[in-house]
Amino acid sequence: MKHLVAAVFATGLLLTACNAQQPPAAAAAKPSVAAPAASAATSDQLAAVKATLETRFKGAPIKGLRASVLPGLYEAMVGDDLIYFDDKLTHFLVGNLIETATMTNKTEERSAELNAIDVKTLPLADAIKFVRGKGERVMYVFTDVDCPFCTRLEQSLQDMDNVTVYNFMYPIDSLHPAARQKQKGIWCSKDRLAAWQDGVLRKKFDASAKGDCPNPVDATVALGQKLGVRATPTFFLSDGRMVAGAIPREQLEARLNAAQAKVAAK
C-alpha cells in the first residue's frame, strides 16, 4: 500500500493505510501490460491508459494492466494494490471484486497471479520440513509460533494427507515480541520438527533451549518482507501463488490440488 499511498499523496488524492505491518518499499518494477480479460482493448488504448497511470502514479510499479470485466473500466496493480479505473483515471476503486455466480474474489485471484513467485528460489534449507503421506502437494509457509492463526493452520495440516510443508520461521515482533527468540530456540533444537510442533500446537517450549546457534530466522524475516508477506500465516503454493491466512481446510485442499494440477500441466 505504501507505493500507492505515496503516489496518491503526490497527486493530491487521499487513501488510508491498510496495514501497519507493511514491509519496506521494494524497488519499482518495470510496467507491464497483460492481455485483456473480458472486454476488448487495443494495444493503442492500453498504451494510452498506461501513460496516464505512469503520469498520475509517478514512481509506483505498475503491472497487469488490462481491460476489466467491469464494462468501461480497466484494472492494474499499482504498487501493492489492484485498482479499477476509467481510461482517463478520473476515478478509481480499491477493493474486492466478487464474481457473484461463484462468489470468487476476483481481486484476490488476480493479485495472487500477478504476485506469484518462483518457488524454486526459496531457500528450503532454511525451513522446517513436514511431510504427510506421499507429500506430492507442496506449500511454503511463513509462520509465527505465537500466532493463533498459525496454530489453526498447523492443526488442519495434521489431519491432511499427501502434503509437504516447508515452515519458514517468520516472527512478527510488534505482535509477538517473544516469538523471534522462541523460533531461534526451535531452530537450534536437536529435533526441529518436534520442537516446532510442540511450540505451535501445544505451546510447549524447552526452557533450556538457546537460540545462539547459526540460524536463518533474521534472514527469513528479511526474505518474507521482500516477498510481500504482511501477516502470518502466509503461504505460497507450488505454482508460486500467495495465500494469506488460515483458510478453511476444504479451501486449502482445493487450492493445493489446483496448484499441483497447474504445475503438472506445464
MIDOSE-1310 file (N, C-alpha, C; in nm, 2 decimals, decimal comma, always signed):
residues 266
mkhl	+0,08/-0,12/+0,00/+0,00/+0,00/+0,00/+0,09/+0,13/+0,00; +0,21/+0,12/+0,05/+0,29/+0,24/+0,06/+0,32/+0,30/-0,07; +0,35/+0,21/-0,17/+0,37/+0,26/-0,31/+0,26/+0,35/-0,35; +0,13/+0,29/-0,34/+0,02/+0,36/-0,39/-0,02/+0,48/-0,31
vaav	-0,01/+0,47/-0,18/-0,04/+0,59/-0,09/+0,05/+0,71/-0,12; +0,18/+0,67/-0,14/+0,28/+0,78/-0,17/+0,25/+0,85/-0,30; +0,21/+0,76/-0,40/+0,18/+0,82/-0,53/+0,05/+0,90/-0,52; -0,05/+0,85/-0,45/-0,17/+0,93/-0,44/-0,15/+1,06/-0,37
fatg	-0,08/+1,06/-0,26/-0,05/+1,19/-0,19/+0,02/+1,29/-0,28; +0,11/+1,23/-0,37/+0,18/+1,32/-0,46/+0,09/+1,38/-0,56; -0,03/+1,32/-0,58/-0,12/+1,38/-0,69/-0,24/+1,44/-0,62; -0,24/+1,46/-0,49/-0,34/+1,53/-0,43/-0,46/+1,45/-0,39
lllt	-0,45/+1,31/-0,40/-0,56/+1,22/-0,36/-0,53/+1,17/-0,22; -0,63/+1,10/-0,16/-0,61/+1,06/-0,02/-0,66/+0,92/+0,00; -0,58/+0,83/+0,05/-0,62/+0,70/+0,09/-0,57/+0,67/+0,23; -0,64/+0,58/+0,30/-0,59/+0,54/+0,43/-0,50/+0,42/+0,42
acna	-0,41/+0,40/+0,51/-0,31/+0,29/+0,51/-0,39/+0,16/+0,54; -0,34/+0,05/+0,49/-0,42/-0,08/+0,50/-0,36/-0,16/+0,61; -0,23/-0,15/+0,64/-0,17/-0,24/+0,74/-0,04/-0,18/+0,80; -0,04/-0,18/+0,93/+0,08/-0,13/+0,99/+0,20/-0,22/+0,98
qqpp	+0,18/-0,34/+0,94/+0,29/-0,44/+0,92/+0,35/-0,43/+0,78; +0,31/-0,33/+0,70/+0,36/-0,32/+0,57/+0,51/-0,32/+0,56; +0,57/-0,41/+0,48/+0,71/-0,42/+0,47/+0,77/-0,30/+0,39; +0,90/-0,27/+0,40/+0,96/-0,16/+0,33/+0,94/-0,17/+0,19
aaaa	+0,93/-0,05/+0,12/+0,91/-0,04/-0,02/+1,01/-0,11/-0,10; +0,97/-0,18/-0,20/+1,07/-0,25/-0,29/+1,10/-0,16/-0,41; +1,20/-0,20/-0,48/+1,24/-0,13/-0,60/+1,13/-0,14/-0,70; +1,10/-0,03/-0,77/+1,00/-0,02/-0,87/+1,02/-0,12/-0,98
akps	+0,92/-0,19/-1,02/+0,93/-0,29/-1,13/+0,89/-0,22/-1,26; +0,94/-0,28/-1,37/+0,91/-0,22/-1,50/+0,76/-0,25/-1,53; +0,68/-0,14/-1,57/+0,54/-0,16/-1,60/+0,53/-0,27/-1,71; +0,42/-0,34/-1,70/+0,39/-0,45/-1,79/+0,25/-0,44/-1,83
vaap	+0,21/-0,50/-1,95/+0,08/-0,50/-2,00/+0,04/-0,64/-2,02; -0,07/-0,69/-1,97/-0,12/-0,82/-1,99/-0,23/-0,82/-2,09; -0,27/-0,94/-2,13/-0,38/-0,95/-2,23/-0,51/-0,91/-2,17; -0,60/-0,84/-2,24/-0,73/-0,80/-2,19/-0,81/-0,92/-2,13
aasa	-0,89/-0,90/-2,03/-0,96/-1,01/-1,96/-1,09/-1,04/-2,03; -1,18/-0,94/-2,03/-1,31/-0,97/-2,08/-1,34/-0,89/-2,21; -1,36/-0,76/-2,19/-1,39/-0,67/-2,30/-1,26/-0,64/-2,37; -1,27/-0,61/-2,50/-1,16/-0,59/-2,59/-1,09/-0,46/-2,56
atsd	-0,96/-0,45/-2,57/-0,89/-0,33/-2,56/-0,77/-0,33/-2,66; -0,76/-0,23/-2,75/-0,65/-0,24/-2,84/-0,52/-0,20/-2,78; -0,41/-0,23/-2,85/-0,28/-0,20/-2,79/-0,26/-0,05/-2,78; -0,32/+0,03/-2,87/-0,31/+0,17/-2,86/-0,38/+0,22/-2,73
qlaa	-0,50/+0,17/-2,71/-0,58/+0,21/-2,59/-0,50/+0,17/-2,46; -0,45/+0,05/-2,46/-0,37/+0,02/-2,34/-0,25/+0,10/-2,32; -0,18/+0,14/-2,43/-0,06/+0,23/-2,42/-0,10/+0,36/-2,36; -0,22/+0,41/-2,41/-0,26/+0,54/-2,36/-0,30/+0,54/-2,21
vkat	-0,37/+0,43/-2,17/-0,40/+0,41/-2,03/-0,28/+0,40/-1,94; -0,18/+0,32/-1,99/-0,06/+0,31/-1,92/+0,01/+0,44/-1,90; +0,02/+0,52/-2,00/+0,08/+0,65/-1,99/+0,01/+0,74/-1,88; -0,12/+0,73/-1,88/-0,20/+0,80/-1,78/-0,16/+0,76/-1,64
letr	-0,16/+0,62/-1,62/-0,12/+0,57/-1,49/+0,02/+0,61/-1,45; +0,11/+0,61/-1,54/+0,25/+0,65/-1,51/+0,26/+0,79/-1,47; +0,18/+0,88/-1,53/+0,18/+1,02/-1,50/+0,12/+1,05/-1,37; +0,01/+0,98/-1,34/-0,06/+1,00/-1,21/+0,01/+0,94/-1,09
fkga	+0,07/+0,82/-1,11/+0,13/+0,75/-1,00/+0,28/+0,74/-1,03; +0,35/+0,85/-1,03/+0,49/+0,86/-1,06/+0,57/+0,77/-0,96; +0,66/+0,69/-1,02/+0,75/+0,61/-0,94/+0,69/+0,48/-0,89; +0,56/+0,46/-0,89/+0,50/+0,34/-0,84/+0,51/+0,23/-0,95
pikg	+0,54/+0,10/-0,91/+0,55/-0,01/-1,00/+0,40/-0,04/-1,05; +0,39/-0,06/-1,18/+0,26/-0,09/-1,24/+0,27/-0,22/-1,32; +0,18/-0,31/-1,30/+0,18/-0,43/-1,38/+0,04/-0,49/-1,39; +0,03/-0,58/-1,49/-0,10/-0,64/-1,51/-0,21/-0,56/-1,57
lras	-0,18/-0,45/-1,64/-0,28/-0,37/-1,70/-0,36/-0,44/-1,80; -0,49/-0,43/-1,79/-0,58/-0,50/-1,89/-0,72/-0,44/-1,87; -0,81/-0,47/-1,97/-0,95/-0,43/-1,96/-1,01/-0,51/-1,85; -1,10/-0,45/-1,77/-1,16/-0,52/-1,66/-1,29/-0,59/-1,71
vlpg	-1,34/-0,68/-1,63/-1,47/-0,74/-1,66/-1,58/-0,64/-1,63; -1,55/-0,54/-1,56/-1,65/-0,43/-1,54/-1,65/-0,34/-1,66; -1,77/-0,33/-1,73/-1,77/-0,26/-1,86/-1,72/-0,12/-1,85; -1,63/-0,08/-1,94/-1,58/+0,05/-1,95/-1,46/+0,08/-1,86
lyea	-1,42/-0,02/-1,78/-1,31/+0,01/-1,68/-1,19/-0,08/-1,72; -1,08/-0,04/-1,66/-0,95/-0,11/-1,67/-0,91/-0,15/-1,53; -0,81/-0,24/-1,52/-0,76/-0,28/-1,40/-0,61/-0,29/-1,41; -0,54/-0,27/-1,30/-0,39/-0,28/-1,30/-0,35/-0,28/-1,15
mvgd	-0,23/-0,35/-1,13/-0,17/-0,34/-0,99/-0,08/-0,23/-0,99; -0,11/-0,13/-0,90/-0,03/-0,02/-0,88/+0,03/-0,03/-0,74; +0,17/-0,04/-0,73/+0,23/-0,07/-0,60/+0,18/-0,21/-0,55; +0,11/-0,21/-0,44/+0,07/-0,34/-0,38/-0,08/-0,36/-0,40
dliy	-0,15/-0,27/-0,47/-0,30/-0,27/-0,48/-0,35/-0,29/-0,62; -0,45/-0,37/-0,64/-0,51/-0,39/-0,76/-0,63/-0,28/-0,77; -0,62/-0,19/-0,87/-0,72/-0,09/-0,87/-0,80/-0,10/-1,00; -0,93/-0,04/-1,00/-1,02/-0,04/-1,11/-1,04/+0,10/-1,15
fddk	-1,04/+0,14/-1,28/-1,05/+0,28/-1,31/-1,09/+0,30/-1,45; -1,14/+0,43/-1,48/-1,18/+0,46/-1,62/-1,05/+0,50/-1,70; -1,07/+0,52/-1,83/-0,95/+0,54/-1,91/-0,88/+0,67/-1,89; -0,95/+0,77/-1,83/-0,89/+0,90/-1,80/-0,84/+0,91/-1,66
lthf	-0,87/+0,80/-1,58/-0,83/+0,80/-1,44/-0,90/+0,91/-1,36; -1,02/+0,95/-1,40/-1,09/+1,05/-1,32/-1,14/+0,99/-1,19; -1,16/+0,86/-1,18/-1,20/+0,79/-1,06/-1,13/+0,66/-1,06; -1,10/+0,60/-0,94/-1,06/+0,46/-0,93/-1,11/+0,40/-0,80
lvgn	-1,12/+0,27/-0,80/-1,17/+0,19/-0,69/-1,06/+0,10/-0,64; -1,05/+0,09/-0,51/-0,96/-0,01/-0,44/-1,05/-0,09/-0,35; -1,06/-0,22/-0,39/-1,14/-0,31/-0,31/-1,16/-0,45/-0,38; -1,24/-0,53/-0,33/-1,26/-0,67/-0,38/-1,37/-0,67/-0,48
liet	-1,34/-0,73/-0,59/-1,44/-0,76/-0,70/-1,48/-0,90/-0,68; -1,61/-0,93/-0,66/-1,66/-1,06/-0,64/-1,74/-1,11/-0,76; -1,71/-1,23/-0,81/-1,79/-1,29/-0,91/-1,91/-1,36/-0,85; -2,03/-1,30/-0,87/-2,15/-1,35/-0,79/-2,19/-1,49/-0,82
atmt	-2,16/-1,54/-0,95/-2,20/-1,68/-0,98/-2,13/-1,78/-0,90; -2,00/-1,75/-0,87/-1,92/-1,85/-0,79/-1,88/-1,79/-0,66; -1,91/-1,67/-0,63/-1,86/-1,60/-0,51/-1,71/-1,60/-0,50; -1,65/-1,60/-0,61/-1,50/-1,59/-0,62/-1,45/-1,45/-0,61
nkte	-1,35/-1,43/-0,52/-1,29/-1,30/-0,51/-1,19/-1,28/-0,62; -1,23/-1,21/-0,73/-1,15/-1,20/-0,85/-1,03/-1,11/-0,82; -1,05/-1,01/-0,73/-0,93/-0,92/-0,70/-0,82/-1,00/-0,63; -0,86/-1,09/-0,54/-0,76/-1,17/-0,47/-0,69/-1,27/-0,57
ersa	-0,78/-1,32/-0,66/-0,73/-1,42/-0,76/-0,63/-1,36/-0,85; -0,66/-1,24/-0,90/-0,57/-1,17/-0,99/-0,44/-1,12/-0,92; -0,46/-1,07/-0,80/-0,34/-1,02/-0,72/-0,24/-1,14/-0,70; -0,30/-1,26/-0,67/-0,21/-1,37/-0,65/-0,14/-1,41/-0,77
elna	-0,21/-1,40/-0,89/-0,15/-1,43/-1,01/-0,03/-1,34/-1,05; -0,06/-1,21/-1,02/+0,05/-1,11/-1,06/+0,16/-1,11/-0,96; +0,14/-1,16/-0,84/+0,24/-1,16/-0,73/+0,31/-1,30/-0,72; +0,28/-1,39/-0,80/+0,33/-1,53/-0,79/+0,48/-1,52/-0,80
idvk	+0,55/-1,61/-0,72/+0,69/-1,61/-0,71/+0,74/-1,74/-0,78; +0,87/-1,75/-0,80/+0,93/-1,87/-0,84/+0,98/-1,95/-0,72; +0,90/-2,05/-0,68/+0,93/-2,12/-0,55/+1,06/-2,19/-0,56; +1,12/-2,21/-0,68/+1,25/-2,28/-0,68/+1,36/-2,19/-0,62
tlpl	+1,33/-2,06/-0,61/+1,43/-1,97/-0,55/+1,43/-1,97/-0,40; +1,33/-2,03/-0,34/+1,32/-2,03/-0,19/+1,43/-2,11/-0,13; +1,49/-2,07/-0,02/+1,60/-2,14/+0,05/+1,54/-2,25/+0,14; +1,51/-2,37/+0,08/+1,44/-2,47/+0,16/+1,52/-2,52/+0,28
adai	+1,65/-2,51/+0,27/+1,74/-2,55/+0,38/+1,71/-2,46/+0,51; +1,64/-2,35/+0,49/+1,61/-2,25/+0,60/+1,47/-2,28/+0,65; +1,41/-2,39/+0,61/+1,27/-2,42/+0,66/+1,27/-2,55/+0,73; +1,17/-2,57/+0,82/+1,14/-2,69/+0,89/+1,04/-2,77/+0,81
kfvr	+1,08/-2,89/+0,76/+1,00/-2,97/+0,67/+0,91/-3,06/+0,74; +0,79/-3,07/+0,69/+0,69/-3,16/+0,75/+0,62/-3,24/+0,63; +0,62/-3,37/+0,64/+0,56/-3,45/+0,53/+0,45/-3,54/+0,58; +0,34/-3,54/+0,51/+0,23/-3,63/+0,54/+0,20/-3,71/+0,41
gkge	+0,20/-3,84/+0,42/+0,17/-3,93/+0,31/+0,28/-3,92/+0,20; +0,24/-3,92/+0,08/+0,34/-3,91/-0,03/+0,40/-3,77/-0,04; +0,34/-3,67/+0,01/+0,39/-3,54/+0,01/+0,40/-3,47/-0,13; +0,31/-3,51/-0,22/+0,32/-3,46/-0,36/+0,27/-3,32/-0,37
rvmy	+0,18/-3,28/-0,28/+0,13/-3,14/-0,28/+0,22/-3,06/-0,18; +0,27/-2,94/-0,23/+0,37/-2,87/-0,16/+0,32/-2,73/-0,12; +0,35/-2,68/+0,00/+0,32/-2,55/+0,04/+0,44/-2,49/+0,12; +0,46/-2,36/+0,11/+0,58/-2,30/+0,17/+0,52/-2,19/+0,27
vftd	+0,53/-2,21/+0,40/+0,45/-2,13/+0,49/+0,55/-2,04/+0,57; +0,51/-1,91/+0,58/+0,58/-1,81/+0,66/+0,49/-1,80/+0,79; +0,55/-1,84/+0,90/+0,47/-1,87/+1,02/+0,53/-1,82/+1,15; +0,45/-1,78/+1,24/+0,49/-1,73/+1,37/+0,44/-1,82/+1,48
vdcp	+0,53/-1,87/+1,57/+0,49/-1,97/+1,67/+0,39/-1,92/+1,77; +0,38/-1,79/+1,79/+0,28/-1,73/+1,88/+0,16/-1,68/+1,82; +0,14/-1,71/+1,69/+0,03/-1,66/+1,61/-0,09/-1,76/+1,62; -0,20/-1,73/+1,68/-0,31/-1,83/+1,69/-0,36/-1,88/+1,56
fctr	-0,35/-1,80/+1,45/-0,40/-1,84/+1,32/-0,30/-1,94/+1,26; -0,17/-1,93/+1,30/-0,07/-2,02/+1,25/-0,10/-2,16/+1,32; -0,14/-2,15/+1,45/-0,18/-2,28/+1,52/-0,29/-2,34/+1,45; -0,39/-2,26/+1,41/-0,51/-2,32/+1,34/-0,47/-2,39/+1,21
leqs	-0,38/-2,32/+1,13/-0,34/-2,38/+1,01/-0,26/-2,51/+1,03; -0,17/-2,51/+1,13/-0,10/-2,63/+1,17/-0,19/-2,74/+1,21; -0,29/-2,71/+1,28/-0,39/-2,82/+1,32/-0,46/-2,88/+1,20; -0,49/-2,80/+1,10/-0,55/-2,85/+0,98/-0,46/-2,94/+0,91
lqdm	-0,33/-2,91/+0,91/-0,23/-2,99/+0,83/-0,21/-3,12/+0,90; -0,23/-3,14/+1,03/-0,21/-3,26/+1,10/-0,30/-3,37/+1,04; -0,41/-3,34/+1,00/-0,51/-3,44/+0,95/-0,52/-3,45/+0,80; -0,43/-3,38/+0,73/-0,43/-3,39/+0,58/-0,33/-3,49/+0,53
dnvt	-0,35/-3,54/+0,41/-0,27/-3,64/+0,35/-0,20/-3,59/+0,22; -0,09/-3,65/+0,19/-0,02/-3,62/+0,06/+0,02/-3,47/+0,05; +0,09/-3,42/+0,15/+0,13/-3,28/+0,16/+0,27/-3,27/+0,22; +0,35/-3,18/+0,16/+0,48/-3,15/+0,21/+0,47/-3,00/+0,25
vynf	+0,51/-2,97/+0,37/+0,51/-2,83/+0,42/+0,65/-2,79/+0,46; +0,69/-2,67/+0,41/+0,81/-2,61/+0,45/+0,78/-2,49/+0,53; +0,81/-2,50/+0,66/+0,77/-2,39/+0,76/+0,89/-2,29/+0,77; +0,88/-2,17/+0,73/+0,98/-2,07/+0,74/+0,95/-1,98/+0,87
mypi	+1,04/-1,97/+0,96/+1,02/-1,90/+1,08/+1,01/-1,75/+1,06; +0,89/-1,70/+1,08/+0,87/-1,56/+1,04/+0,80/-1,49/+1,16; +0,87/-1,46/+1,27/+0,81/-1,39/+1,38/+0,77/-1,24/+1,35; +0,65/-1,20/+1,40/+0,61/-1,06/+1,39/+0,63/-0,99/+1,52
dslh	+0,74/-0,92/+1,53/+0,79/-0,87/+1,66/+0,69/-0,77/+1,73; +0,62/-0,69/+1,65/+0,52/-0,59/+1,70/+0,40/-0,66/+1,77; +0,37/-0,78/+1,72/+0,25/-0,85/+1,78/+0,30/-0,96/+1,88; +0,41/-1,02/+1,86/+0,45/-1,13/+1,94/+0,60/-1,11/+1,97
paar	+0,63/-1,03/+2,07/+0,78/-0,99/+2,09/+0,86/-1,11/+2,14; +0,81/-1,21/+2,19/+0,89/-1,33/+2,23/+0,91/-1,43/+2,12; +0,84/-1,42/+2,01/+0,84/-1,52/+1,91/+0,97/-1,54/+1,84; +1,04/-1,43/+1,82/+1,17/-1,45/+1,75/+1,27/-1,53/+1,83
qkqk	+1,28/-1,51/+1,96/+1,37/-1,59/+2,04/+1,33/-1,73/+2,05; +1,19/-1,75/+2,06/+1,14/-1,89/+2,06/+1,17/-1,96/+1,94; +1,16/-1,90/+1,82/+1,18/-1,96/+1,69/+1,32/-1,99/+1,67; +1,41/-1,91/+1,72/+1,55/-1,93/+1,71/+1,58/-2,06/+1,80
giwc	+1,52/-2,06/+1,92/+1,54/-2,18/+2,01/+1,49/-2,31/+1,94; +1,38/-2,30/+1,87/+1,32/-2,41/+1,80/+1,42/-2,46/+1,69; +1,48/-2,36/+1,62/+1,57/-2,40/+1,51/+1,70/-2,47/+1,57; +1,74/-2,43/+1,69/+1,86/-2,48/+1,75/+1,84/-2,61/+1,82
skdr	+1,71/-2,66/+1,82/+1,68/-2,78/+1,89/+1,73/-2,90/+1,81; +1,75/-3,01/+1,88/+1,80/-3,13/+1,82/+1,70/-3,19/+1,72; +1,57/-3,18/+1,75/+1,47/-3,22/+1,66/+1,38/-3,10/+1,63; +1,41/-3,03/+1,52/+1,34/-2,91/+1,49/+1,19/-2,92/+1,47
laaw	+1,16/-3,03/+1,40/+1,01/-3,05/+1,37/+0,94/-3,08/+1,50; +0,99/-3,16/+1,59/+0,92/-3,19/+1,71/+0,91/-3,06/+1,80; +1,02/-2,98/+1,80/+1,02/-2,86/+1,88/+0,92/-2,76/+1,82; +0,91/-2,75/+1,69/+0,82/-2,66/+1,62/+0,67/-2,70/+1,65
qdgv	+0,64/-2,83/+1,64/+0,50/-2,87/+1,66/+0,47/-2,86/+1,81; +0,56/-2,89/+1,90/+0,53/-2,87/+2,04/+0,50/-2,72/+2,07; +0,57/-2,63/+2,01/+0,55/-2,49/+2,03/+0,43/-2,44/+1,97; +0,40/-2,47/+1,84/+0,29/-2,41/+1,77/+0,16/-2,48/+1,81
lrkk	+0,16/-2,61/+1,83/+0,04/-2,68/+1,86/+0,00/-2,69/+2,01; +0,11/-2,70/+2,09/+0,08/-2,73/+2,23/+0,13/-2,62/+2,32; +0,20/-2,52/+2,26/+0,25/-2,40/+2,34/+0,35/-2,45/+2,44; +0,42/-2,56/+2,41/+0,52/-2,62/+2,50/+0,66/-2,59/+2,44
fdas	+0,74/-2,52/+2,53/+0,87/-2,48/+2,49/+0,98/-2,53/+2,58; +1,09/-2,57/+2,53/+1,21/-2,61/+2,61/+1,27/-2,49/+2,67; +1,26/-2,47/+2,80/+1,31/-2,35/+2,87/+1,46/-2,34/+2,86; +1,53/-2,46/+2,84/+1,67/-2,45/+2,83/+1,72/-2,43/+2,69
akgd	+1,63/-2,43/+2,60/+1,67/-2,41/+2,46/+1,73/-2,27/+2,43; +1,85/-2,27/+2,36/+1,91/-2,14/+2,33/+1,91/-2,12/+2,18; +1,89/-2,00/+2,15/+1,89/-1,96/+2,00/+2,02/-1,91/+1,95; +2,13/-1,95/+2,01/+2,26/-1,89/+1,97/+2,33/-1,97/+1,87
cpnp	+2,27/-2,08/+1,81/+2,33/-2,15/+1,70/+2,31/-2,07/+1,57; +2,39/-2,10/+1,47/+2,36/-2,03/+1,34/+2,22/-2,07/+1,30; +2,14/-1,96/+1,27/+2,00/-1,99/+1,23/+1,96/-1,89/+1,13; +1,85/-1,92/+1,06/+1,81/-1,84/+0,94/+1,69/-1,74/+0,98
vdat	+1,65/-1,73/+1,11/+1,53/-1,66/+1,14/+1,54/-1,51/+1,09; +1,64/-1,44/+1,12/+1,65/-1,30/+1,08/+1,65/-1,29/+0,93; +1,72/-1,38/+0,86/+1,72/-1,37/+0,72/+1,59/-1,41/+0,66; +1,51/-1,49/+0,73/+1,38/-1,53/+0,68/+1,28/-1,41/+0,69
valg	+1,30/-1,34/+0,80/+1,22/-1,22/+0,81/+1,24/-1,12/+0,70; +1,37/-1,10/+0,66/+1,40/-1,01/+0,55/+1,35/-1,07/+0,42; +1,36/-1,20/+0,40/+1,30/-1,26/+0,28/+1,15/-1,24/+0,27; +1,08/-1,27/+0,38/+0,94/-1,25/+0,38/+0,89/-1,11/+0,35
qklg	+0,96/-1,01/+0,40/+0,93/-0,87/+0,37/+0,95/-0,84/+0,22; +1,06/-0,90/+0,17/+1,09/-0,88/+0,02/+0,98/-0,94/-0,06; +0,92/-1,06/-0,02/+0,82/-1,13/-0,09/+0,68/-1,07/-0,07; +0,67/-0,97/+0,02/+0,54/-0,91/+0,04/+0,46/-0,97/+0,15
vrat	+0,52/-1,05/+0,24/+0,45/-1,12/+0,34/+0,42/-1,01/+0,45; +0,29/-0,99/+0,48/+0,25/-0,88/+0,57/+0,19/-0,94/+0,70; +0,15/-1,06/+0,70/+0,09/-1,12/+0,81/+0,11/-1,27/+0,82; +0,08/-1,33/+0,93/+0,10/-1,48/+0,94/-0,03/-1,54/+0,97
ptff	-0,06/-1,67/+0,93/+0,03/-1,74/+0,83/+0,01/-1,68/+0,69; +0,12/-1,68/+0,61/+0,11/-1,66/+0,47/+0,18/-1,77/+0,40; +0,13/-1,83/+0,30/+0,20/-1,94/+0,23/+0,19/-1,93/+0,08; +0,29/-1,99/+0,02/+0,29/-2,00/-0,13/+0,27/-2,14/-0,17
lsdg	+0,19/-2,15/-0,27/+0,16/-2,28/-0,33/+0,26/-2,32/-0,43; +0,26/-2,44/-0,48/+0,36/-2,49/-0,57/+0,37/-2,41/-0,70; +0,26/-2,34/-0,74/+0,26/-2,26/-0,86/+0,30/-2,12/-0,83; +0,35/-2,09/-0,71/+0,40/-1,96/-0,67/+0,30/-1,86/-0,62
rmva	+0,17/-1,90/-0,62/+0,07/-1,80/-0,57/+0,07/-1,79/-0,42; +0,05/-1,67/-0,38/+0,05/-1,64/-0,23/-0,10/-1,65/-0,18; -0,11/-1,71/-0,06/-0,24/-1,72/+0,01/-0,21/-1,66/+0,15; -0,29/-1,57/+0,20/-0,28/-1,51/+0,33/-0,39/-1,57/+0,42
gaip	-0,35/-1,61/+0,54/-0,45/-1,65/+0,64/-0,46/-1,80/+0,65; -0,53/-1,84/+0,76/-0,55/-1,98/+0,79/-0,69/-2,01/+0,73; -0,69/-2,04/+0,60/-0,82/-2,07/+0,53/-0,88/-2,20/+0,57; -1,01/-2,22/+0,56/-1,07/-2,35/+0,59/-1,01/-2,46/+0,52
reql	-1,01/-2,58/+0,58/-0,94/-2,70/+0,53/-0,99/-2,73/+0,38; -1,12/-2,72/+0,36/-1,17/-2,76/+0,23/-1,12/-2,66/+0,12; -1,10/-2,54/+0,15/-1,04/-2,44/+0,06/-0,90/-2,47/+0,04; -0,83/-2,51/+0,15/-0,69/-2,54/+0,14/-0,66/-2,66/+0,05
earl	-0,75/-2,76/+0,07/-0,74/-2,88/-0,01/-0,76/-2,85/-0,16; -0,86/-2,76/-0,19/-0,89/-2,73/-0,33/-0,77/-2,65/-0,39; -0,71/-2,56/-0,31/-0,60/-2,48/-0,37/-0,48/-2,56/-0,39; -0,45/-2,65/-0,30/-0,33/-2,74/-0,32/-0,35/-2,83/-0,44
naaq	-0,47/-2,88/-0,46/-0,50/-2,96/-0,58/-0,49/-2,88/-0,71; -0,54/-2,76/-0,71/-0,54/-2,68/-0,83/-0,39/-2,64/-0,86; -0,31/-2,61/-0,76/-0,17/-2,57/-0,78/-0,09/-2,69/-0,84; -0,12/-2,81/-0,78/-0,05/-2,93/-0,82/-0,08/-2,96/-0,97
akva	-0,21/-2,95/-1,00/-0,25/-2,98/-1,14/-0,19/-2,87/-1,24; -0,19/-2,75/-1,19/-0,13/-2,65/-1,28/+0,02/-2,67/-1,31; +0,09/-2,71/-1,21/+0,23/-2,74/-1,22/+0,26/-2,86/-1,31; +0,17/-2,96/-1,28/+0,18/-3,09/-1,36/+0,15/-3,07/-1,51
ak	+0,07/-2,97/-1,54/+0,03/-2,95/-1,68/+0,13/-2,87/-1,76; +0,23/-2,81/-1,69/+0,34/-2,74/-1,76/+0,43/-2,83/-1,84
